[in-house]
Amino acid sequence: MSDKEREILDVFKKLVPVLTDFEKEKLLAFGEGMAFKAAQQQKDSTSLADSIKKPPARAA
């Protein structure tokens, strides 16, 4: 784990206990949205990389 990742987790470790349930729900939704976007970007970049590596299929 990088220093930046540890720093992020330390901040959230201190933050979460003082949040209201509503604020926790908002934070969770935001994090889930970021995770979804990151997964989509990873999928898109993998698809692009795969298409670059594979030569186009030739017609018979």
Phi and psi restraints in degrees (value plus and minus 20) as a CYANA .aco file:
   2 SER   PHI     -97.9   -57.9
   2 SER   PSI     145.5   185.5
   3 ASP   PHI     -81.3   -41.3
   3 ASP   PSI     -58.9   -18.9
   4 LYS   PHI     -84.8   -44.8
   4 LYS   PSI     -61.5   -21.5
   5 GLU   PHI     -83.0   -43.0
   5 GLU   PSI     -60.9   -20.9
   6 ARG   PHI     -83.3   -43.3
   6 ARG   PSI     -61.7   -21.7
   7 GLU   PHI     -81.8   -41.8
   7 GLU   PSI     -64.0   -24.0
   8 ILE   PHI     -80.5   -40.5
   8 ILE   PSI     -67.7   -27.7
   9 LEU   PHI     -84.4   -44.4
   9 LEU   PSI     -57.2   -17.2
  10 ASP   PHI     -83.4   -43.4
  10 ASP   PSI     -62.0   -22.0
  11 VAL   PHI     -82.0   -42.0
  11 VAL   PSI     -66.4   -26.4
  12 PHE   PHI     -89.4   -49.4
  12 PHE   PSI     -52.0   -12.0
  13 LYS   PHI     -80.7   -40.7
  13 LYS   PSI     -57.3   -17.3
  14 LYS   PHI    -100.8   -60.8
  14 LYS   PSI     -52.5   -12.5
  15 LEU   PHI     -96.4   -56.4
  15 LEU   PSI     -67.4   -27.4
  16 VAL   PHI     -75.5   -35.5
  16 VAL   PSI     -63.3   -23.3
  17 PRO   PHI     -82.7   -42.7
  17 PRO   PSI     -42.3    -2.3
  18 VAL   PHI    -118.1   -78.1
  18 VAL   PSI     -21.9    18.1
  19 LEU   PHI    -100.7   -60.7
  19 LEU   PSI     131.3   171.3
  20 THR   PHI     -94.8   -54.8
  20 THR   PSI     146.3   186.3
  21 ASP   PHI     -79.8   -39.8
  21 ASP   PSI     -58.5   -18.5
  22 PHE   PHI     -84.0   -44.0
  22 PHE   PSI     -62.9   -22.9
  23 GLU   PHI     -85.8   -45.8
  23 GLU   PSI     -56.5   -16.5
  24 LYS   PHI     -84.1   -44.1
  24 LYS   PSI     -61.1   -21.1
  25 GLU   PHI     -82.7   -42.7
  25 GLU   PSI     -62.7   -22.7
  26 LYS   PHI     -83.6   -43.6
  26 LYS   PSI     -63.6   -23.6
  27 LEU   PHI     -84.0   -44.0
  27 LEU   PSI     -62.4   -22.4
  28 LEU   PHI     -82.2   -42.2
  28 LEU   PSI     -65.0   -25.0
  29 ALA   PHI     -82.4   -42.4
  29 ALA   PSI     -60.9   -20.9
  30 PHE   PHI     -82.6   -42.6
  30 PHE   PSI     -66.6   -26.6
  31 GLY   PHI     -82.7   -42.7
  31 GLY   PSI     -60.6   -20.6
  32 GLU   PHI     -84.8   -44.8
  32 GLU   PSI     -58.4   -18.4
  33 GLY   PHI     -83.9   -43.9
  33 GLY   PSI     -62.7   -22.7
  34 MET   PHI     -84.1   -44.1
  34 MET   PSI     -60.4   -20.4
  35 ALA   PHI     -84.0   -44.0
  35 ALA   PSI     -61.4   -21.4
  36 PHE   PHI     -83.2   -43.2
  36 PHE   PSI     -66.2   -26.2
  37 LYS   PHI     -82.6   -42.6
  37 LYS   PSI     -62.6   -22.6
  38 ALA   PHI     -83.0   -43.0
  38 ALA   PSI     -60.6   -20.6
  39 ALA   PHI     -84.9   -44.9
  39 ALA   PSI     -60.7   -20.7
  40 GLN   PHI     -84.0   -44.0
  40 GLN   PSI     -63.4   -23.4
  41 GLN   PHI     -84.3   -44.3
  41 GLN   PSI     -59.9   -19.9
  42 GLN   PHI     -83.4   -43.4
  42 GLN   PSI     -64.5   -24.5
  43 LYS   PHI     -82.0   -42.0
  43 LYS   PSI     -64.6   -24.6
  44 ASP   PHI     -84.9   -44.9
  44 ASP   PSI     -62.1   -22.1
  45 SER   PHI     -90.2   -50.2
  45 SER   PSI     -53.8   -13.8
  46 THR   PHI     -87.3   -47.3
  46 THR   PSI     -62.6   -22.6
  47 SER   PHI     -82.8   -42.8
  47 SER   PSI     -61.6   -21.6
  48 LEU   PHI     -85.4   -45.4
  48 LEU   PSI     -64.3   -24.3
  49 ALA   PHI     -82.8   -42.8
  49 ALA   PSI     -60.9   -20.9
  50 ASP   PHI     -83.4   -43.4
  50 ASP   PSI     -60.7   -20.7
  51 SER   PHI     -89.9   -49.9
  51 SER   PSI     -49.5    -9.5
  52 ILE   PHI     -93.1   -53.1
  52 ILE   PSI     -58.9   -18.9
  53 LYS   PHI     -90.5   -50.5
  53 LYS   PSI     -55.6   -15.6
  54 LYS   PHI    -109.8   -69.8
  54 LYS   PSI     107.6   147.6
  55 PRO   PHI     -89.7   -49.7
  55 PRO   PSI     130.6   170.6
  56 PRO   PHI     -81.9   -41.9
  56 PRO   PSI     125.9   165.9
  57 ALA   PHI     -89.0   -49.0
  57 ALA   PSI     119.0   159.0
  58 ARG   PHI    -112.4   -72.4
  58 ARG   PSI     124.3   164.3
  59 ALA   PHI     -94.8   -54.8
  59 ALA   PSI     121.3   161.3
